[in-house]
């Protein structure tokens, strides 16, 4: 009986098991947090770059029709660069009509809805599955440029 009691009370090797369980319980949420933050940062880069490049492409165009097409293409390239191809939205507003009037300003606003990784879709009623990320760029139309 004393041999059995000695064997049960022996704690040799249990520190390793406790460390492994504690590491698993702490590392899994930490890894998920890093995944979420990395994806949100990618969305932030996409909208920032998309708004900046769309504004720049718009104000350097020769006419309004070409400007909208150039802004859409520039934003699409920025979204695709961060793996948000087809998911981003671009809205361009002008202070004057026509938009490329010298001295006017162009406001380009881009939005991407970043899906949270590894969240099943049936949890959509309880947990938000996407985080909207938005950026705005105000670009002046050059006053002394010949078009």
Secondary structure as the mmCIF struct_conf table of DSSP 4:
data_model
#
loop_
_struct_conf.conf_type_id
_struct_conf.id
_struct_conf.beg_label_comp_id
_struct_conf.beg_label_asym_id
_struct_conf.beg_label_seq_id
_struct_conf.end_label_comp_id
_struct_conf.end_label_asym_id
_struct_conf.end_label_seq_id
HELX_RH_AL_P HELX_RH_AL_P1 UNK A 2 UNK A 9
TURN_TY1_P TURN_TY1_P1 UNK A 12 UNK A 13
HELX_RH_AL_P HELX_RH_AL_P2 UNK A 14 UNK A 59
TURN_TY1_P TURN_TY1_P2 UNK A 60 UNK A 60
BEND BEND1 UNK A 61 UNK A 63
HELX_RH_AL_P HELX_RH_AL_P3 UNK A 64 UNK A 81
TURN_TY1_P TURN_TY1_P3 UNK A 82 UNK A 83
TURN_TY1_P TURN_TY1_P4 UNK A 85 UNK A 87
STRN STRN1 UNK A 89 UNK A 94
BEND BEND2 UNK A 95 UNK A 98
TURN_TY1_P TURN_TY1_P5 UNK A 99 UNK A 100
TURN_TY1_P TURN_TY1_P6 UNK A 102 UNK A 103
STRN STRN2 UNK A 105 UNK A 115
HELX_LH_PP_P HELX_LH_PP_P1 UNK A 116 UNK A 116
TURN_TY1_P TURN_TY1_P7 UNK A 117 UNK A 118
HELX_RH_3T_P HELX_RH_3T_P1 UNK A 121 UNK A 123
TURN_TY1_P TURN_TY1_P8 UNK A 124 UNK A 126
BEND BEND3 UNK A 127 UNK A 127
STRN STRN3 UNK A 130 UNK A 140
HELX_LH_PP_P HELX_LH_PP_P2 UNK A 141 UNK A 142
BEND BEND4 UNK A 143 UNK A 144
#
